[in-house]
Amino acid sequence: MIASVRKAPRITQDAARRILSELYEIEGSAVPLPSERDQNFLITRPDGNKFVLKIANTEESFDFLDLQNRMMQFLAGRKVDLEFPRVVATKSGDGIARIKDEDDREHFVRLLTWLDGECFAEAPPHRRKLLASLGRALAQMDAALVEFSHPAAHRDFYWDLRNAGIAREFIGLLPDDRRNLVKRFFAEWEKIDWRRLRFSVIHNDANDYNILVRGREPSKRRVTAILDYGDVVHSATVCNLAVALAYVILDKPNPIGAAAQVVAAYHEIHALTEAEVDVLYTLAVTRLCCSVCYAARQTRDVPSNEYLNISNAPAWALLEKLSTLALEWPTQVFRYACGLPVLKEAPSQSGRTSSELVSARKERLGSSLSVSYQTPLHIVAGSRQYLYAADGRRCLDCVNNVAHVGHSHPFVVRAAAEQMATLNTNTRYLHDKLIEYCERLTALLPQPLSVVYLVNSGSEANELALRLARAHTAREDVIVVDGAYHGNTSAMIDLSPYKFDGPGGRGCPAWVHKVPAPDVYRGEHRGADAGAHYAQTVDDAARQNNPAAFFCESALSCGGQIILPPGYLKQAFAAVRAAGGICVADEVQTGFGRAGSKFWMFETQGVVPDIVTLGKPIGNGHPLGAVITTREIADSFANGMEYFNTFGGNPVSCAVGLVVLDVIRDEELQQNALEVGQYLKEGLSQLQQEHPLIGDVRGLGLFIGIEFVRDRETLEPAETEAAPIVERMKERGVLLSTDGPFHNVIKIKPPLVFSRTDADVVISNLSSVLKDFETRFQSTNCL
Ligand SMILES: Cc1ncc(COP(=O)(O)O)c(C=O)c1O
């Protein structure tokens, strides 16, 4: 069954040129290309046009070559964003011709058009977009091939991963010290229940020399073609992706992270089943194991064939690296990539029903705590941008910005668990991670922001910022923006109009001075100079009150997802500084790439604050916060009284903080926020054209607000409409919530792994809900 390389054709370059001329009436040069079983020549015509002359192994049947030709033609006619080689007919019109070699053996010959591009293997670095484009290409191909069939695909083929047992026979040829490594992976392959997988015709050889890439800049590189149909077989569909992954993970510092990018993109186009996800890693490693086993066998048989060894050394290095990983870990990462609960078996719950939990909450928790939605959600698992309810329902999370890099991101979980299992103490001991984290954070901030205090929450961060400001200025008063929320401590409640002006609030304290929210939609100033007008209100407050500080969120969250007008902070900061105060940017909601165009939202205003406070996304759900300030302000605070925070900056928090920064960088989440945010905003603006209820759509990156109004002229807020719309979206599995002084703004600030498909889900569901809503309103004239 193994096509012997001894039966590979032996055609000289001269003979290749003759074949070309006689069969195809094409003149050109013929340069041999590497191949395991066949013989391929790159043909270049004098006019520069290129072709591949493919001379098949004597064992290759006509039917099988016909399958390859038909498959390429089939795919070229489908919605697959790839180029496919065209079959050039002989002068007598055949797609497949016959020739005899010097030993009088018959071979089939085909001539295909040449596709330009670099090999994936030779186009590092493999950035997120390139990996995602590979995932998409494979998914489109597999999705199209569901409708393709050919009798020759139903063959017994040794590279079919179902037949990995054939490769296993050669384990004895491997070096002694490596045999066990491979055996362990084959043992996992043996456990695969193939009946649970879907079957179709698959390409089966998207190795890194068969994938073509184009694009000069690394960030713009895309997969443009997948070549070589010589391994096509009818098998488990997931094997196609597994084969590609086996090569994607070669030579990568973070092989599983790279593979996850491909898997996530694939899944978005052609969803994998849970059974497929769970065997994907085993199949990918099995492919590597087959590769080293067949290479050992063929090296024994034909020691001179270089091609056989091309991927051998990296494959061994990789197998050794992978053997140090817990077997279940890559599968957990792939499950996460597909938004499945990371653990197959979730830890058991108490078994209480939702209503029992509600009653127990009433008894045991302070009643000042609310619960989201009329029928509260009982969430038992999170993965990526999804939350899973106890009844198994999956919800698309559009609001929990805390899970910044994705719910239960396995890299974050692992970093926390490993550090927890190693050491967790406090910042009075020396620790590498504490320093590394502070260095990494400050490297992301502009000078002179260079001194870090690590705390446990956004409230604590702002509380400390207030102390720093007061210590530095020896003043007490603070200017805040109307509608703002800065935290839950006593001082922060006093500093949060959202609280002190709301139910149970005691009004604005004497040391706090409110300025209007710089709202260009319903505020007093709306034109191009709105930023300057609103900044003037800060100037006025600063001149009148000798402030210690001006606290301002870099985009207003509770205030109604308001993006600051251009020039606002620049002018406001200048006024506050001129009055002797310092400027605090509360980035608790907005930091870490959410803005898309910038890593920090304050950068979109072109300013450098004196203090920046961080929280929520910083630890992806682990309680962590930070205050970053200048050396000068930090020195003013060092008046002899120690600032110590028991948990702030502990090694686990630092490990988590570090890995969150890694993931944001490696998964290019800021760029994703930019692109998907823009796409979502455009879709919502389109909805706005169709639904008068939507008065305004605003946002930067994945920080978006949709403001509902009853009348676009008067801007009468749709105070009671937004909440039921949010409820209905929840019933459809899309989690949103409301904000703003009139609770008429729907906020969207999802984990940054949010995709275009997710954006489409939000838009189509919101469209249906709004249509339904408007129909009812028209028939009953009430909402
Ligand atoms: C802008 C802003 N600052 C500070 C905080 C307080 O953060 P935490 O709840 O982590 O104490 C919040 C919380 O919602 C916030 O939105």
The ligand as an SDF file (V2000), in Angstrom:
LIG
                    3D

 16 16  0  0  0  0  0  0  0  0999 V2000
  -14.6080   53.6750   35.4580 C   0  0  0  0  0  0  0  0  0  0  0  0
  -14.5630   52.8070   36.6690 C   0  0  0  0  0  0  0  0  0  0  0  0
  -13.6640   53.0560   37.6190 N   0  0  0  0  0  0  0  0  0  0  0  0
  -13.5740   52.2900   38.7210 C   0  0  0  0  0  0  0  0  0  0  0  0
  -14.4140   51.2260   38.9200 C   0  0  0  0  0  0  0  0  0  0  0  0
  -14.3150   50.4030   40.1630 C   0  0  0  0  0  0  0  0  0  0  0  0
  -13.6840   49.1920   39.8930 O   0  0  0  0  0  0  0  0  0  0  0  0
  -13.9020   47.9400   40.8380 P   0  0  0  0  0  0  0  0  0  0  0  0
  -15.3090   47.5140   40.7140 O   0  0  0  0  0  0  0  0  0  0  0  0
  -12.9030   46.9500   40.3310 O   0  0  0  0  0  0  0  0  0  0  0  0
  -13.5750   48.3600   42.2200 O   0  0  0  0  0  0  0  0  0  0  0  0
  -15.3660   50.9250   37.9520 C   0  0  0  0  0  0  0  0  0  0  0  0
  -16.2660   49.7830   38.1090 C   0  0  0  0  0  0  0  0  0  0  0  0
  -17.2240   49.5670   37.4140 O   0  0  0  0  0  0  0  0  0  0  0  0
  -15.4440   51.7490   36.8090 C   0  0  0  0  0  0  0  0  0  0  0  0
  -16.3560   51.5160   35.8460 O   0  0  0  0  0  0  0  0  0  0  0  0
  1  2  1  0
  2  3  1  0
  2 15  2  0
  3  4  2  0
  4  5  1  0
  5  6  1  0
  5 12  2  0
  6  7  1  0
  7  8  1  0
  8  9  2  0
  8 10  1  0
  8 11  1  0
 12 13  1  0
 12 15  1  0
 13 14  2  0
 15 16  1  0
M  END
$$$$
